[in-house]
Amino acid sequence: MSAATREQTRFWQAQALGDIEMLHAQYVQQRFAPHVHEGYVITIIESGAQRFWHRGSEHLAPVGSMVLIHPDELHTGAKAHELGWRYRGFYPQIERITGVLDELEVKRDGLPSFDASVLHDPQLARAFSGLHCSAEHDASALEQQTAWREAVWLLVQRHARIGNAREPGNEPCAVARAKELMDSRLAYPPSLQELAEAVNLSPFHFARVFRQATGLPPHAWLKQRRLSRARALLRNDCLPFNVAFALGFSDQSHLNRQFKQAYGVTPGEYRRACLG
């Protein structure tokens, strides 16, 4: 197999994240000429290694590391391993980053700035990589939007100089209202923005309040409610296919996977056991 045939790219815009540009790529011969981006560049190296010129010097990004480039900063890119490099990339406009900080009422003087071109932070890399996979596989808007805010806040907390965020308070009415809204729309769940507007909080502040009250981010709570409702429907002799359709699972296999991960048996096995 030639080097050219080993190169693969998938580029798209994540609508749930305000059309953030996303790239999942495997490069072997690709050499990026000096260029800039209007927004930030955040990439996670999945395999191989990348070398690039940035801020007047050469850098090496090995597997597991992250590359971070500011808006309008000149940089290049090429392989640093004979087999090239595979990575997941985010290309958010400036307001996608600053918006998260504004939701938390973080005091800042200008744009968030980062000293390092290469980050060695496994937890942060897992957060961004997991989010990227979720977006690539069309996870719910609620899940993607929450994960984006959590990942950006973790990045800024650990690697930028900023003020303190507003602490999540005890807002039981907001949490209760959000639960009611999600419970009423299990098949067509609201986005994080919709939930936040319904309870009159900023999206990220709401997400933190909800997690503090329930121990779960909103999308994970919704998943548990779907599975709980699925058990009730199966006990009442609903077929797994109809349960999956009624509760917004992408298909029956999606229900099967999540149900077995949670309860150790398939929906069909559970239904048969309940009906005797």
PLY file of the C-alpha trace (Angstrom):
ply
format ascii 1.0
element vertex 276
property float x
property float y
property float z
element edge 275
property int vertex1
property int vertex2
end_header
0.00 0.00 0.00
1.41 3.36 -1.02
1.81 6.23 1.42
-0.83 8.19 -0.47
-3.48 5.48 -0.02
-2.78 5.36 3.72
-3.72 9.00 4.08
-7.31 9.53 5.21
-9.27 12.60 6.22
-12.75 13.38 7.43
-13.65 17.03 7.80
-17.01 18.35 9.03
-18.74 21.04 11.03
-20.22 20.07 14.38
-23.64 21.72 14.29
-24.31 21.01 17.96
-21.19 23.01 18.82
-21.99 26.08 16.75
-20.42 24.67 13.56
-16.95 24.19 15.02
-14.77 22.74 12.27
-13.53 19.21 13.05
-10.94 17.01 11.37
-10.00 13.36 11.86
-6.93 12.67 9.74
-4.12 10.22 9.07
-1.19 11.82 7.24
2.03 10.29 5.96
3.37 12.49 3.17
1.40 15.63 3.99
3.51 18.71 4.72
1.64 21.82 5.79
3.12 25.04 4.46
3.31 27.97 6.89
-0.26 29.10 7.50
-2.60 30.61 10.10
-6.15 30.00 11.32
-8.66 32.66 12.27
-9.54 30.77 15.44
-7.76 28.39 17.81
-6.27 25.03 16.83
-6.58 22.17 19.33
-5.41 18.71 18.22
-4.84 15.37 19.91
-2.18 13.03 18.49
-3.66 9.50 18.37
-0.70 7.69 16.81
2.72 8.41 15.34
4.17 11.87 15.93
4.07 15.34 14.41
6.72 18.01 14.14
5.90 21.62 13.45
7.37 25.11 13.50
5.61 27.59 15.76
6.64 30.80 17.54
10.11 30.74 16.05
11.15 27.17 16.90
10.55 23.51 16.07
8.28 21.39 18.26
7.59 17.66 18.56
4.15 16.31 19.43
4.27 12.58 20.27
1.35 10.20 20.61
-0.97 11.20 23.45
0.04 14.86 23.40
-1.96 17.89 22.29
-1.03 20.77 20.00
-2.39 24.23 20.82
-2.13 27.17 18.40
-3.51 30.68 18.97
-5.53 32.55 16.33
-3.40 34.10 13.56
-0.18 32.36 14.68
1.98 31.10 11.85
2.80 27.37 11.98
3.62 24.36 9.82
3.12 20.60 10.17
4.75 17.36 9.04
5.38 13.81 10.21
7.93 12.97 12.86
7.45 9.21 12.53
7.98 7.00 9.48
4.30 5.99 9.55
3.10 9.56 9.80
0.63 10.75 12.40
-3.08 10.44 13.12
-4.91 13.11 15.03
-8.25 14.63 15.95
-8.52 18.37 15.46
-10.80 21.16 16.65
-10.77 24.55 14.91
-13.07 26.74 17.04
-13.68 30.38 16.35
-12.56 32.69 19.14
-16.08 33.20 20.48
-16.51 29.45 21.04
-13.73 29.63 23.63
-14.49 33.01 25.15
-18.19 32.19 25.30
-17.53 29.38 27.78
-15.64 31.77 30.05
-18.32 34.42 29.75
-20.98 31.91 30.80
-18.98 31.32 33.98
-18.50 35.06 34.49
-14.73 34.61 34.41
-12.81 37.87 34.55
-10.36 38.12 31.68
-8.25 40.74 29.97
-8.40 39.92 26.28
-8.22 36.43 24.81
-7.14 33.36 26.80
-3.44 32.81 26.11
-1.38 29.67 26.50
2.38 29.45 26.88
2.92 25.90 25.60
2.67 24.77 21.97
2.55 21.09 23.03
0.59 19.94 26.06
1.29 16.72 27.94
-1.93 16.30 29.90
-3.52 12.83 29.60
-6.78 13.79 31.31
-7.25 16.79 29.07
-6.39 14.75 25.97
-9.00 12.14 26.95
-11.62 14.85 27.46
-11.09 16.39 24.01
-10.66 13.04 22.28
-13.87 11.69 23.83
-15.73 14.82 22.78
-14.39 14.54 19.23
-15.51 10.90 19.01
-18.95 11.88 20.31
-19.28 14.57 17.64
-18.05 12.22 14.92
-20.69 9.64 15.88
-23.53 12.18 16.20
-24.06 12.05 19.94
-26.87 14.22 21.24
-26.47 17.98 21.23
-26.89 17.90 24.99
-23.93 15.54 25.41
-21.66 17.39 22.99
-22.43 20.85 24.35
-21.81 19.80 27.94
-18.58 17.96 27.09
-17.31 20.95 25.08
-17.73 23.33 27.98
-16.13 20.93 30.44
-13.15 20.30 28.15
-12.57 24.00 27.44
-12.82 24.90 31.12
-10.34 22.15 32.01
-7.96 23.44 29.32
-8.19 27.02 30.54
-7.94 26.13 34.22
-4.77 24.12 33.75
-2.93 25.95 31.01
-4.04 29.60 30.88
-3.93 32.52 33.30
-7.45 33.69 34.11
-9.66 34.69 37.03
-11.97 32.49 39.08
-15.28 31.17 37.79
-18.60 31.74 39.48
-19.23 28.84 41.83
-22.26 26.66 41.13
-24.90 27.31 43.73
-27.80 25.32 45.10
-30.64 25.92 42.64
-33.10 23.07 43.32
-35.91 24.66 41.30
-33.70 24.91 38.21
-32.62 21.28 38.54
-36.18 20.08 39.09
-37.46 22.03 36.08
-34.69 20.68 33.87
-35.50 17.12 34.94
-39.16 17.64 34.11
-38.29 19.02 30.69
-35.91 16.17 29.83
-38.37 13.58 31.18
-41.07 14.94 28.89
-38.80 14.79 25.84
-36.88 11.54 26.13
-37.23 10.80 22.41
-36.30 14.34 21.31
-34.14 15.74 24.11
-33.54 19.47 24.44
-30.11 20.94 23.84
-28.04 22.34 26.68
-28.93 25.83 25.46
-32.66 25.05 25.64
-32.38 23.65 29.15
-30.40 26.64 30.35
-32.87 29.09 28.85
-35.76 27.22 30.46
-34.25 27.70 33.92
-32.78 31.16 33.27
-29.12 30.20 33.75
-26.14 30.30 31.40
-25.53 26.92 29.73
-22.29 26.04 31.49
-23.40 27.34 34.89
-26.55 25.24 34.55
-24.49 22.16 33.61
-22.32 22.59 36.71
-25.35 23.17 38.96
-27.03 20.05 37.56
-23.94 17.89 38.04
-23.49 19.15 41.59
-27.10 18.29 42.44
-27.34 14.91 40.71
-23.76 13.67 40.35
-24.31 13.40 36.58
-24.10 15.75 33.59
-27.51 16.31 31.97
-26.97 13.91 29.06
-25.96 11.08 31.41
-29.02 11.70 33.59
-31.17 11.57 30.45
-29.59 8.26 29.47
-30.47 6.78 32.86
-34.06 8.00 32.54
-34.34 6.45 29.08
-33.10 3.11 30.38
-35.43 3.26 33.37
-38.38 4.01 31.09
-37.27 1.19 28.76
-37.47 -1.28 31.66
-41.00 -0.14 32.45
-42.12 -0.50 28.82
-40.52 -3.93 28.48
-42.25 -5.10 31.66
-45.53 -4.07 30.01
-44.83 -6.34 27.03
-43.55 -3.68 24.59
-41.25 -5.10 21.94
-37.63 -3.88 22.07
-37.93 -2.36 18.58
-40.92 -0.25 19.66
-39.18 0.73 22.89
-36.12 1.94 20.97
-38.29 4.01 18.64
-40.42 5.48 21.43
-37.45 6.60 23.52
-35.24 8.09 20.83
-32.54 5.43 20.53
-30.99 5.49 17.06
-32.03 1.87 16.49
-32.66 -1.36 18.38
-28.97 -2.26 18.51
-28.29 1.08 20.21
-30.87 0.19 22.88
-29.42 -3.32 23.17
-25.88 -2.05 23.79
-26.82 0.53 26.40
-29.31 -1.75 28.14
-26.85 -4.62 28.44
-24.06 -2.29 29.59
-26.35 -1.08 32.37
-28.17 -4.25 33.38
-26.12 -7.17 32.05
-28.91 -8.62 29.88
-30.49 -7.63 26.58
-33.90 -5.96 26.42
-35.35 -9.13 24.91
-34.01 -11.27 27.76
-35.36 -8.79 30.32
-38.80 -8.71 28.69
-39.05 -12.49 28.53
-38.01 -12.84 32.18
-40.59 -10.27 33.31
-43.40 -11.92 31.35
-42.55 -15.34 32.73
0 1
1 2
2 3
3 4
4 5
5 6
6 7
7 8
8 9
9 10
10 11
11 12
12 13
13 14
14 15
15 16
16 17
17 18
18 19
19 20
20 21
21 22
22 23
23 24
24 25
25 26
26 27
27 28
28 29
29 30
30 31
31 32
32 33
33 34
34 35
35 36
36 37
37 38
38 39
39 40
40 41
41 42
42 43
43 44
44 45
45 46
46 47
47 48
48 49
49 50
50 51
51 52
52 53
53 54
54 55
55 56
56 57
57 58
58 59
59 60
60 61
61 62
62 63
63 64
64 65
65 66
66 67
67 68
68 69
69 70
70 71
71 72
72 73
73 74
74 75
75 76
76 77
77 78
78 79
79 80
80 81
81 82
82 83
83 84
84 85
85 86
86 87
87 88
88 89
89 90
90 91
91 92
92 93
93 94
94 95
95 96
96 97
97 98
98 99
99 100
100 101
101 102
102 103
103 104
104 105
105 106
106 107
107 108
108 109
109 110
110 111
111 112
112 113
113 114
114 115
115 116
116 117
117 118
118 119
119 120
120 121
121 122
122 123
123 124
124 125
125 126
126 127
127 128
128 129
129 130
130 131
131 132
132 133
133 134
134 135
135 136
136 137
137 138
138 139
139 140
140 141
141 142
142 143
143 144
144 145
145 146
146 147
147 148
148 149
149 150
150 151
151 152
152 153
153 154
154 155
155 156
156 157
157 158
158 159
159 160
160 161
161 162
162 163
163 164
164 165
165 166
166 167
167 168
168 169
169 170
170 171
171 172
172 173
173 174
174 175
175 176
176 177
177 178
178 179
179 180
180 181
181 182
182 183
183 184
184 185
185 186
186 187
187 188
188 189
189 190
190 191
191 192
192 193
193 194
194 195
195 196
196 197
197 198
198 199
199 200
200 201
201 202
202 203
203 204
204 205
205 206
206 207
207 208
208 209
209 210
210 211
211 212
212 213
213 214
214 215
215 216
216 217
217 218
218 219
219 220
220 221
221 222
222 223
223 224
224 225
225 226
226 227
227 228
228 229
229 230
230 231
231 232
232 233
233 234
234 235
235 236
236 237
237 238
238 239
239 240
240 241
241 242
242 243
243 244
244 245
245 246
246 247
247 248
248 249
249 250
250 251
251 252
252 253
253 254
254 255
255 256
256 257
257 258
258 259
259 260
260 261
261 262
262 263
263 264
264 265
265 266
266 267
267 268
268 269
269 270
270 271
271 272
272 273
273 274
274 275
